[in-house]
Amino acid sequence: MSRRLALPGALVIAAAAAITAGPAAVASSTRADQGPASSRPTSNPVRTASRPSAGVQDCLDLFSAARKKDTSAAEEPDVTRGSGARAYGVLKSFPQLAPGSVTVPVVFHVTSDHLLTDAERARYERMIAAQMDVMNASYSGATGGADTPFRWRLAGIDYTVNPAWYTVVPGKTEKAMKAALHTGDSRTLNVYTGDIGDGLLGWAYFPKDYNNGRDYLDGVVMLDESMPGGTAGKYALGDTLVHEAGHWLALYHTFQGGCTWSNDFVADTPAEAHPQFDCPVGADSCDAPGLDPIHNFMDYTQDSCMDSFTPGQAKRMSDAWQYLRDPVKG
């Protein structure tokens, strides 16, 4: 089988902010459930450093942010500053699309560091089929919460042997991979899977400025073993792609603006001062009404804790589709 992350204990996600018009990413860290207290995330688990790595800096140059290991040297940008985040946050409003009225074709680009055996291909195909089931259950409200306009149809799977792409991180290698593999237009979700590098679980590009000469960058890059049946522990139920597809449809993290009035630009997601991890029932990090939305797909809790989008998020995704991905004329 393919090389996998050798991680002691369960995977833990470290905190980060989403970024306007750039990749909002998911990353993994390590934790032994019975390990020392210093190994566990705190209420503010983001560590900063004086200078990000070259690969992450290249990602930041594309207006990006990453969910990352707490040992990462990257300093995450604050998208709540300046006019750009606010301008993108408030989308043009359109009549809301009916539940299930948009079917998005999804193409999986499976990368590996060796020629896959028939058994390995069959395993990936089972995982992808299960992932599609999770996507449709999550976006239809079957797991809880709002029924959104979006359903997802598997349109293709291709396989590429390329060790550099298999362990891709944001940057030049990512661009080369996507330039070679990307297919479809702004209405097609391209998903790139592999044993991606730097401890990442995945990242996605927001739909803004899709047609600015870098259309091929659009899509989601994700850890293959985060799909259902994978080996990523409590992050192997398929919610990484659910989360990243939310970014692909212009959703911010629920903790985007902290306890500010604008927060994630969705009125019915309670304000949240910082990301939550595991499944801390009753967490309440802001004085504003409502508990932290730990069950929302756009927080950082573990897969078994996530189960819903809000009606406001469904409306924002509907607006983003009509404004940015399938523009309404006039």
C-alpha positions as CSV (number, residue, x, y, z in Angstrom):
1,M,0.0,0.0,0.0
2,S,1.0,3.6,-0.3
3,R,3.1,5.4,2.2
4,R,1.0,6.9,5.0
5,L,1.5,9.4,7.8
6,A,3.0,7.7,10.8
7,L,1.2,9.5,13.5
8,P,1.0,8.5,17.2
9,G,-2.5,8.6,18.5
10,A,-5.4,10.5,16.9
11,L,-5.0,13.3,14.5
12,V,-5.6,16.8,15.8
13,I,-6.4,19.9,13.7
14,A,-4.6,23.1,14.5
15,A,-6.4,26.5,14.2
16,A,-6.2,28.9,11.4
17,A,-8.3,31.6,9.6
18,A,-9.9,31.4,6.2
19,I,-8.6,34.0,3.7
20,T,-10.4,36.1,1.1
21,A,-10.3,34.6,-2.4
22,G,-7.7,32.0,-1.5
23,P,-7.3,28.5,-0.3
24,A,-8.8,27.8,3.0
25,A,-7.0,24.7,4.1
26,V,-7.3,21.9,6.6
27,A,-4.2,20.4,8.3
28,S,-3.3,17.8,10.8
29,S,-1.2,17.7,13.9
30,T,-0.3,14.9,16.3
31,R,-1.6,14.1,19.7
32,A,-1.5,11.1,22.0
33,D,-4.8,11.0,23.8
34,Q,-3.0,10.3,27.0
35,G,0.1,12.3,26.3
36,P,1.4,15.3,28.2
37,A,-0.8,18.3,28.6
38,S,1.6,20.5,26.6
39,S,0.8,18.4,23.5
40,R,-2.8,19.3,23.6
41,P,-4.4,22.3,21.8
42,T,-5.2,25.3,24.0
43,S,-7.9,27.9,23.5
44,N,-5.6,29.7,21.2
45,P,-3.6,27.0,19.5
46,V,-2.2,29.0,16.6
47,R,1.5,29.6,17.0
48,T,3.2,32.4,15.0
49,A,6.7,32.6,13.7
50,S,8.7,35.4,12.1
51,R,8.7,33.9,8.7
52,P,6.7,31.2,6.9
53,S,8.3,28.5,4.9
54,A,8.8,29.1,1.1
55,G,6.0,26.8,0.1
56,V,3.5,28.4,2.5
57,Q,4.7,31.9,1.5
58,D,3.9,31.0,-2.1
59,C,0.4,29.9,-0.9
60,L,0.0,33.2,1.0
61,D,0.9,35.1,-2.1
62,L,-2.3,33.7,-3.6
63,F,-4.3,35.0,-0.7
64,S,-4.3,31.8,1.3
65,A,-4.5,30.4,4.8
66,A,-3.9,27.0,6.1
67,R,-5.2,24.7,8.9
68,K,-1.8,23.4,10.0
69,K,0.3,21.7,12.5
70,D,1.0,23.7,15.7
71,T,4.7,23.3,14.9
72,S,4.3,25.0,11.5
73,A,6.4,28.2,10.9
74,A,3.7,29.9,8.9
75,E,2.1,33.0,10.3
76,E,-1.5,33.2,9.3
77,P,-3.0,36.3,7.8
78,D,-5.9,38.1,9.5
79,V,-8.6,38.5,6.9
80,T,-10.8,40.6,9.2
81,R,-8.4,43.6,8.5
82,G,-8.9,45.9,5.6
83,S,-11.7,46.4,3.0
84,G,-11.0,43.3,0.9
85,A,-12.5,40.8,3.3
86,R,-15.6,42.8,3.9
87,A,-16.1,43.4,0.2
88,Y,-16.0,39.7,-0.5
89,G,-17.9,38.8,2.6
90,V,-21.1,40.6,1.6
91,L,-22.2,38.8,-1.6
92,K,-24.9,40.0,-4.0
93,S,-28.2,38.5,-3.0
94,F,-30.2,36.4,-5.4
95,P,-33.5,34.4,-5.1
96,Q,-32.5,31.2,-3.2
97,L,-32.1,28.1,-5.3
98,A,-34.4,25.3,-4.4
99,P,-33.0,22.4,-2.4
100,G,-31.3,19.8,-4.6
101,S,-31.7,22.0,-7.8
102,V,-27.9,22.1,-8.6
103,T,-25.9,18.9,-9.3
104,V,-22.2,19.5,-9.3
105,P,-20.0,17.2,-11.3
106,V,-17.0,16.0,-9.2
107,V,-13.8,14.7,-10.7
108,F,-11.2,12.9,-8.5
109,H,-7.6,13.1,-9.5
110,V,-5.9,10.3,-7.5
111,T,-2.1,10.7,-7.2
112,S,0.3,8.0,-6.0
113,D,4.0,7.4,-5.7
114,H,3.8,4.0,-7.4
115,L,1.6,2.2,-9.9
116,L,-1.4,1.1,-8.0
117,T,-2.4,-2.5,-7.9
118,D,-5.9,-3.6,-8.9
119,A,-6.7,-4.0,-5.2
120,E,-5.4,-0.6,-4.3
121,R,-7.5,1.0,-7.1
122,A,-10.6,-0.9,-5.9
123,R,-10.0,0.4,-2.4
124,Y,-9.8,4.0,-3.7
125,E,-13.0,3.5,-5.7
126,R,-14.9,2.3,-2.6
127,M,-13.6,5.2,-0.6
128,I,-14.6,7.7,-3.3
129,A,-18.1,6.1,-3.6
130,A,-18.5,6.4,0.2
131,Q,-17.2,10.0,0.1
132,M,-19.8,10.9,-2.5
133,D,-22.5,9.5,-0.2
134,V,-21.2,11.6,2.6
135,M,-21.3,14.7,0.4
136,N,-24.9,14.2,-0.6
137,A,-26.1,13.3,2.9
138,S,-24.3,16.4,4.3
139,Y,-25.6,18.9,1.7
140,S,-29.1,17.5,1.7
141,G,-29.6,18.0,5.4
142,A,-29.9,14.2,5.9
143,T,-27.3,14.4,8.7
144,G,-29.0,17.4,10.3
145,G,-29.4,21.1,9.5
146,A,-30.4,22.8,6.3
147,D,-31.1,21.2,2.9
148,T,-28.9,23.1,0.5
149,P,-29.3,23.5,-3.3
150,F,-26.3,21.3,-3.9
151,R,-26.0,17.6,-4.8
152,W,-22.8,16.0,-6.1
153,R,-22.3,13.6,-9.0
154,L,-19.2,11.5,-9.6
155,A,-18.1,12.5,-13.1
156,G,-14.7,10.7,-13.2
157,I,-11.7,9.3,-11.6
158,D,-8.2,9.4,-13.0
159,Y,-4.9,8.0,-11.7
160,T,-1.4,9.6,-11.9
161,V,1.9,8.2,-10.6
162,N,4.0,11.2,-9.6
163,P,5.8,11.2,-6.2
164,A,6.0,15.0,-6.1
165,W,2.3,15.5,-6.7
166,Y,1.5,12.7,-4.2
167,T,3.1,14.7,-1.4
168,V,2.0,18.1,-2.7
169,V,1.9,21.3,-0.7
170,P,0.6,24.7,-1.8
171,G,2.9,26.3,-4.3
172,K,4.7,25.6,-7.5
173,T,4.2,21.8,-7.4
174,E,0.5,22.3,-6.8
175,K,0.3,24.6,-9.8
176,A,2.1,22.1,-12.1
177,M,-0.2,19.3,-10.9
178,K,-3.4,21.3,-11.5
179,A,-2.3,22.7,-14.8
180,A,-1.9,19.1,-16.0
181,L,-5.0,17.5,-14.4
182,H,-7.7,20.2,-14.0
183,T,-10.8,19.7,-16.1
184,G,-14.1,21.4,-16.5
185,D,-15.1,25.0,-15.6
186,S,-16.1,26.9,-12.5
187,R,-19.1,24.6,-12.0
188,T,-16.9,21.4,-11.8
189,L,-15.4,20.4,-8.5
190,N,-11.9,19.0,-9.1
191,V,-10.6,17.0,-6.1
192,Y,-6.9,16.1,-5.9
193,T,-6.0,13.3,-3.4
194,G,-2.7,12.1,-2.1
195,D,-0.5,11.8,1.0
196,I,-0.2,15.5,0.9
197,G,2.7,17.2,2.6
198,D,3.4,19.5,5.6
199,G,0.8,17.6,7.7
200,L,-2.1,19.0,5.7
201,L,-5.5,17.4,5.5
202,G,-6.6,19.6,2.6
203,W,-7.2,23.1,1.2
204,A,-9.6,24.7,-1.2
205,Y,-9.9,27.9,-3.3
206,F,-12.7,30.3,-2.9
207,P,-14.6,31.1,-6.1
208,K,-13.8,34.8,-6.3
209,D,-11.9,36.0,-9.4
210,Y,-12.2,32.6,-11.0
211,N,-11.5,33.9,-14.5
212,N,-8.3,35.9,-13.8
213,G,-6.0,33.6,-15.7
214,R,-5.6,31.0,-13.0
215,D,-8.8,29.0,-13.4
216,Y,-6.9,25.7,-13.2
217,L,-6.0,26.4,-9.5
218,D,-9.7,26.0,-8.6
219,G,-10.7,22.9,-6.6
220,V,-9.8,20.9,-3.4
221,V,-6.6,19.2,-2.5
222,M,-7.1,16.6,0.3
223,L,-5.5,13.8,2.2
224,D,-6.7,10.6,0.6
225,E,-7.0,8.8,3.9
226,S,-9.5,11.4,5.2
227,M,-12.1,9.7,3.0
228,P,-14.5,7.2,4.6
229,G,-12.6,4.0,5.3
230,G,-9.3,5.8,5.5
231,T,-6.7,5.7,8.2
232,A,-6.9,9.3,9.4
233,G,-8.6,8.3,12.7
234,K,-11.3,10.7,13.8
235,Y,-10.9,12.7,10.6
236,A,-11.6,9.7,8.3
237,L,-15.4,10.0,8.0
238,G,-15.4,12.2,5.0
239,D,-16.0,15.6,6.4
240,T,-12.8,17.1,5.2
241,L,-14.2,17.3,1.7
242,V,-17.6,18.5,3.0
243,H,-15.8,21.4,4.8
244,E,-13.6,22.2,1.8
245,A,-16.5,22.2,-0.6
246,G,-18.1,24.7,1.7
247,H,-15.1,27.0,1.1
248,W,-15.4,26.2,-2.6
249,L,-18.9,27.6,-2.3
250,A,-17.6,30.8,-0.5
251,L,-18.3,29.8,3.2
252,Y,-15.9,31.1,5.8
253,H,-15.0,29.3,9.0
254,T,-17.6,29.8,11.7
255,F,-14.9,31.5,13.8
256,Q,-13.8,33.8,10.9
257,G,-14.4,37.1,12.6
258,G,-14.3,35.9,16.2
259,C,-16.9,37.7,18.3
260,T,-17.3,40.6,15.9
261,W,-20.7,41.5,14.5
262,S,-19.8,40.4,11.0
263,N,-18.2,37.1,12.0
264,D,-18.5,34.8,9.0
265,F,-21.0,37.0,7.2
266,V,-23.8,34.5,8.0
267,A,-26.4,35.8,10.5
268,D,-27.5,32.4,11.9
269,T,-24.1,31.0,12.9
270,P,-23.4,32.0,16.5
271,A,-20.3,34.1,17.0
272,E,-17.2,32.0,17.9
273,A,-14.0,33.4,19.3
274,H,-11.8,30.6,18.1
275,P,-12.0,27.2,16.5
276,Q,-13.2,24.3,18.6
277,F,-11.6,20.8,18.5
278,D,-12.8,17.3,19.3
279,C,-16.5,17.9,20.3
280,P,-16.8,20.3,23.3
281,V,-20.5,20.2,24.0
282,G,-21.6,23.5,25.7
283,A,-18.7,25.6,24.5
284,D,-19.5,29.3,24.5
285,S,-16.6,31.5,23.7
286,C,-18.5,34.8,23.0
287,D,-20.9,36.9,25.0
288,A,-23.2,37.1,22.0
289,P,-26.3,34.8,22.0
290,G,-25.9,31.2,21.2
291,L,-23.4,28.4,22.0
292,D,-20.4,27.9,19.7
293,P,-21.5,26.0,16.5
294,I,-19.4,22.9,17.2
295,H,-21.7,20.8,15.0
296,N,-21.3,23.0,12.0
297,F,-19.3,21.7,9.1
298,M,-17.3,24.9,8.9
299,D,-15.8,24.6,12.4
300,Y,-12.7,22.5,13.2
301,T,-14.3,19.8,15.3
302,Q,-13.8,16.1,14.6
303,D,-15.8,14.4,11.9
304,S,-18.2,12.7,14.2
305,C,-19.1,16.0,15.8
306,M,-19.9,17.8,12.5
307,D,-23.4,17.3,11.0
308,S,-24.9,20.5,9.6
309,F,-25.1,23.7,7.7
310,T,-27.4,26.5,8.7
311,P,-30.2,28.0,6.5
312,G,-28.0,31.1,6.3
313,Q,-25.1,29.2,5.0
314,A,-27.3,27.5,2.4
315,K,-28.4,30.9,1.3
316,R,-24.8,32.2,1.1
317,M,-23.8,29.1,-1.0
318,S,-26.7,29.7,-3.3
319,D,-25.7,33.3,-3.8
320,A,-22.1,32.4,-4.4
321,W,-23.1,29.9,-7.0
322,Q,-25.2,32.4,-8.9
323,Y,-22.8,35.3,-8.5
324,L,-19.4,33.6,-8.9
325,R,-19.7,30.0,-10.2
326,D,-22.7,30.0,-12.6
327,P,-23.2,33.8,-13.0
328,V,-26.8,35.0,-13.5
329,K,-27.0,37.4,-16.4
330,G,-28.4,40.8,-15.8
